[in-house]
Amino acid sequence: MEEFKYVVFKKYAEFNGRARRREFWMFLLFSFIISIALSIIDSILGTEVGRGNGILSSLYSLAIIVPSIAVTVRRLHDTNRSGWWWFLWLIPIVGWIILIVWLATDSMAGDNQYGPNSKGTPMAPTSSTPSVA
């Protein structure tokens, strides 16, 4: 729940930086749970507008658009990809699969152009890095 509050309230429209997998997926989970709860409340109150969309769930969906895009862009940054890859959602099935795989991929080790790694994972040694034995 802390990740959800952090993304929604503290980083509402923050497109810079990086987001760990846990931050992204917990945000997605709590957002999904809240959407289901609001849909149930809409059906109980009879505030459904059409096709199962209620007033409360529709307002929530509108309110959560910017944080959803922002956390997705930051998650892509964490895998060292540009936030512009977010537009893969516009390509049915193939784009969705690619994007889901990237969003589930572990963070890039070390710092990248989008900021420091929040996991504190040191950079993997390269072949040009001398090893101490």
N, C-alpha and C positions, 0 to 999 in steps of 0.2 A: 504494500500500500504506500510505503514511503516513496518508491520510485514514481508511482502515479502522481502523488502530490507534488513531487519535485519537478516532474515534467510539466504538469498543468499549471502550477502556480509560480514556480521560480524560473522555468525555462520555457514559458508559453510560446514565444516566437523566436527562440534562439536557434539559429541555423548554423552557427559556427561551433567548432569543437567536435568532440566525439562522444558517443553514447555506447556503453557496454551492452552486451547481449542481454544481461539481466535487466537493465533499465528499459530496454526496448520491449522485451517480451512480457515483463511484468506490467508495463503500461498497457500493452495490448490486451492482456488477460483482464485487468481491472476495468478497462474500457468496455470490453465485451460483457463482463458481468453486469456493469452498470446499465448497459444498453438493454440487456435482457430484463433486468429489474424494472426499468422504466417502461418497457413494452408491456410487462405484466400489469403495472400500475395503470397504464393507458387503457388496457382492455377492461380492467376492473372499473375504472371511472367512466368508461364509455367515451373517451376522448380520441378515439381512432378516427383519422381523417379519411383514409382510404388505403386499400391494399395492406392493411396491418400497421400502417405508420400512424403513430399517435403524436399528439402535440408535444408531450414531454420528451419522447424519444427523438423526435425531429429537432427540437431545440437543442438537445444534448448533442446530436450529430453535428449540428452547425457549430456549436461551441467548441467541439473537439477536433475540428478539421485542421486548424493551424498547428496545435500541439502534435497531432498525428504526423503531419508532414515534417515538422521540425525534428521530431525524434527519429523519424525514418532517415532524414538527411544526415543527422549526426551519426546514426548507426552505419550508414554507408561510408561516412568519413572514417569511422573506426576501422573499417576494412580497407582503407586507402582508396576509396572510390569517390568520384565527384557526386555531389547531391543531385546533379542533373539526371543521374541514372534512375531517380525516383519515377521519371516519366515512363519507365518500362511497364508500369501498371496499365498504360494505355494499350499495350499489345496483349490481346487476350491469350490466355493459357501459357504460351511460351514465355512472354515477358513476366508473367506472374511467377512461374516456376523459377526462372533465373533470379528474380529479385528475392524470393523467399530463401533460396539457397544462399545468396549473398548475405541476407539478414541473419541467417543462422550460422554463418561462418565466424570463427573465432577472430578476436581482435588482431590487428597487425602488431607484431612485436616491436617495442620501442616507440619512439616518437615518429610522427609523419608530418606532412605539410599542414594537417588540420589540427595538430596539437599533440600534447604528451599523452602517452598511454595511461589511462586511469587505473589500469590493473597493476602498473608498476613493473611490467614484464621487461626485463632488459633486452636489448637488441641481440638477436642471434649472431653468433660469430660468423664471419665470412672467411673465405679462403685467404684473403689478404690480411686478416687479423692474426697477429702472431699469438700462438697459444703458449700459456705458461704451464710447464709440466714439472 
